[in-house]
């Protein structure tokens, strides 16, 4: 900058004018500011002029508001870009629907699998005949039904809910890739787990294994699956207004 434009009165004038020109395009604002500086440099010369000369040069230009009004005349004001409408699959209803459908599907899977397998006990008493032969009482346990078949039934029953969740999550930008995979696999994984653990327990240790496996699967699905679903829903909901979250 030249001495003319570094004078305190000139600096204050230019600062005020620059603020008043904030509403026009940056290139046009720069042109106006450049024109004002060149005028002042020409009026004040290389030495910058005296205080009186500076005041006279600024008076010749007119108040900053007048210069700004002339700059705005016939120019298109700069406007902030108006954001477009939020895509349908990025709206707040999507995480809510996904959470509700997933929760309903998990509960359905629990009830279906639990009704497809149970341990049935049978016993026989002991007795002695006239010859003193003793017949001992025996107890046997049989797994009625199949938890794995229950898993298959749960998968088939919850298929419409799971398919809807998969489509919503798959096309929505509210979940990142890893979260999409987890959200889509949650329902079938829970259905398989509910049947697999009791069945494996039966194969390993019998009736107690069925009970233990069933309780373990129930806790994993309700607590673990519920925690995963809650976290996924919160993250997706947060991205409705903050896409980079």
For each residue, the residues with C-beta under 8 A, 3 or more apart:
1: 5 6 37
2: 5 6 37 41 46 48
3: 6 7 44 46 47 48
4: 7 10 37 40 41 43 44 45 48 49 54 57
5: 1 2 10 11 14 37 40 41
6: 1 2 3 10 11 48
7: 3 4 10 11 44 48 49 51 54
8: 11 12
9: 12 13 51 54 55 58
10: 4 5 6 7 13 14 40 44 54 58
11: 5 6 7 8 14 15
12: 8 9 15 16
13: 9 10 16 17 58 61 64
14: 5 10 11 17 18 33 36 37
15: 11 12 18 19
16: 12 13 19 20 64
17: 13 14 20 21 32 33 36 64 67 68
18: 14 15 21 22 29 33
19: 15 16 22
20: 16 17 64 65 67 68
21: 17 18 24 29 32 33 68 71
22: 18 19 29 78
23: 72 77 78
24: 21 28 29 32 71 72 75 76 77 78
25: 28 29 75 76 78
26: 29 30 78
27: 30 31
28: 24 25 31 32 71 75
29: 18 21 22 24 25 26 32 33 71
30: 26 27 33 34
31: 27 28 34 35
32: 17 21 24 28 29 35 36 67 71
33: 14 17 18 21 29 30 36 37
34: 30 31 37 38
35: 31 32 38 39
36: 14 17 32 33 39 40 61 67
37: 1 2 4 5 14 33 34 40 41
38: 34 35 41 42
39: 35 36 42 43 57 61
40: 4 5 10 36 37 43 44 57 58 61
41: 2 4 5 37 38 44 45
42: 38 39 45
43: 4 39 40 49 53 56 57 60
44: 3 4 7 10 40 41 47 48 49 53 54 57
45: 4 41 42 48 49
46: 2 3
47: 3 44
48: 2 3 4 6 7 44 45 54
49: 4 7 43 44 45 53 54 57
50: 53 54
51: 7 9 54 55
52: 55 56
53: 43 44 49 50 56 57
54: 4 7 9 10 44 48 49 50 51 57 58
55: 9 51 52 58 59
56: 43 52 53 59 60
57: 4 39 40 43 44 49 53 54 60 61
58: 9 10 13 40 54 55 61
59: 55 56 62
60: 43 56 57
61: 13 36 39 40 57 58 67
62: 59 66 67
63: 66 67
64: 13 16 17 20 67 68
65: 20 68 69
66: 62 63 69 70
67: 17 20 32 36 61 62 63 64 70 71
68: 17 20 21 64 65 71 72
69: 65 66 72 73
70: 66 67 73
71: 21 24 28 29 32 67 68 75
72: 23 24 68 69 75 77
73: 69 70
74:
75: 24 25 28 71 72
76: 24 25
77: 23 24 72
78: 22 23 24 25 26
79: 82
80:
81:
82: 79
83:
84:
85:
86: 90 91 240
87: 90 91 173
88: 91
89: 94 168 171 172 173 174
90: 86 87 94 172 173 174 239 240 243
91: 86 87 88 94 240
92: 95 96 237 240
93: 96 97
94: 89 90 91 97 98 168 172 174 236
95: 92 98 99 174 233 236 237 240
96: 92 93 99 100 233 237
97: 93 94 100 101 168
98: 94 95 101 102 165 168 169 183 233 236
99: 95 96 102 103 229 230 232 233
100: 96 97 103 104
101: 97 98 104 105 161 164 165
102: 98 99 105 106 161 165 183 186 187 229
103: 99 100 106 107 226 229
104: 100 101 107 108 161
105: 101 102 108 109 158 161 162 165 187
106: 102 103 109 110 186 187 190 221 222 225 226 229
107: 103 104 110 111
108: 104 105 111 112 154 157 158 161
109: 105 106 112 113 151 154 157 158 187 190 191 194 221
110: 106 107 113 114 194 218 221 222
111: 107 108 114 115
112: 108 109 115 116 150 153 154 157
113: 109 110 116 117 147 150 151 153 154 191 194 195
114: 110 111 117 150 194 214
115: 111 112 150
116: 112 113 145 146 147 149 150 153 195
117: 113 114 143 144 145 146 147 149 150 195 198 199 210
118: 143 144 145
119: 141 142 143 144 207 210 211
120: 141 142 143 144
121: 139 140 141 142 207
122: 139 140 141 142
123: 137 138 139 140
124: 135 137 138 139
125: 135 137
126: 134 135 136 137
127: 134 135
128: 132 133 134 135
129: 132 133
130:
131:
132: 128 129
133: 128 129
134: 126 127 128
135: 124 125 126 127 128
136: 126
137: 123 124 125 126
138: 123 124
139: 121 122 123 124
140: 121 122 123
141: 119 120 121 122 206 207
142: 119 120 121 122
143: 117 118 119 120 146 202 207 210
144: 117 118 119 120
145: 116 117 118 149 150
146: 116 117 143 149 150 195 199
147: 113 116 117 150 151 194 195 196 198 199 202 210 214
148: 151 152 195 196 199
149: 116 117 145 146 152 153 195
150: 112 113 114 115 116 117 145 146 147 153 154 194 195
151: 109 113 147 148 154 155 191 192 194 195 196
152: 148 149 155 156 195
153: 112 113 116 149 150 156 157
154: 108 109 112 113 150 151 157 158 191 194 195
155: 151 152 158 159 162 188 191 192
156: 152 153 159
157: 108 109 112 153 154
158: 105 108 109 154 155 161 162 187 191
159: 155 156 162 163
160: 163 164
161: 101 102 104 105 108 158 164 165 187
162: 105 155 158 159 165 166 187 188
163: 159 160 166 167
164: 101 160 161 167 168
165: 98 101 102 105 161 162 168 169 183 184 187
166: 162 163 169 170 184
167: 163 164 170 171
168: 89 94 97 98 164 165 171 172
169: 98 165 166 172 175 180 183 184
170: 166 167 180 184
171: 89 167 168
172: 89 90 94 168 169 175 236
173: 87 89 90 239 243
174: 89 90 94 95 236 237 239 240
175: 169 172 179 180 183 232 235 236
176: 179 180
177: 180 181
178: 181 182
179: 175 176 182 183 232 235 236
180: 169 170 175 176 177 183 184
181: 177 178 184 185
182: 178 179 185 186 228 232
183: 98 102 165 169 175 179 180 186 232
184: 165 166 169 170 180 181
185: 181 182 188 189
186: 102 106 182 183 189 190 225 228 229
187: 102 105 106 109 158 161 162 165 190 191
188: 155 162 185 191 192
189: 185 186 192 193
190: 106 109 186 187 193 194 221 225
191: 109 113 151 154 155 158 187 188 194 195
192: 151 155 188 189 195 196
193: 189 190 196 197 217 220 221
194: 109 110 113 114 147 150 151 154 190 191 197 198 214 217 218 221
195: 113 116 117 146 147 148 149 150 151 152 154 191 192 198 199 217
196: 147 148 151 192 193 199 200 213 217
197: 193 194 200 201 213 214 216 217
198: 117 147 194 195 201 202 209 210 211 213 214 217
199: 117 146 147 148 195 196 202 203 213
200: 196 197 203 204 209 213
201: 197 198 204 205 208 209 210 211 212 213 214
202: 143 147 198 199 205 206 207 209 210 213
203: 199 200 209
204: 200 201 209
205: 201 202 208 209
206: 141 202 209 210
207: 119 121 141 143 202 210 211
208: 201 205 211 212
209: 198 200 201 202 203 204 205 206 212 213
210: 117 119 143 147 198 201 202 206 207 213 214
211: 119 198 201 207 208 214 215
212: 201 208 209 215 216
213: 196 197 198 199 200 201 202 209 210 216 217
214: 114 147 194 197 198 201 210 211 217 218
215: 211 212 218 219
216: 197 212 213 219 220
217: 193 194 195 196 197 198 213 214 220 221
218: 110 194 214 215 221 222
219: 215 216 222 223 224
220: 193 216 217 223 224 225
221: 106 109 110 190 193 194 217 218 224 225
222: 106 110 218 219 225 226
223: 219 220 226 227
224: 219 220 221 227 228
225: 106 186 190 220 221 222 228 229
226: 103 106 222 223 229 230
227: 223 224 230 231
228: 182 186 224 225 231 232
229: 99 102 103 106 186 225 226 232 233
230: 99 226 227 233 234
231: 227 228 234 235
232: 99 175 179 182 183 228 229 235 236
233: 95 96 98 99 229 230 236 237
234: 230 231 237 238
235: 175 179 231 232 238 239 245
236: 94 95 98 172 174 175 179 232 233 239 240
237: 92 95 96 174 233 234 240
238: 234 235 241 242 245
239: 90 173 174 235 236 242 243 244 245
240: 86 90 91 92 95 174 236 237
241: 238
242: 238 239 245
243: 90 173 239
244: 239
245: 235 238 239 242
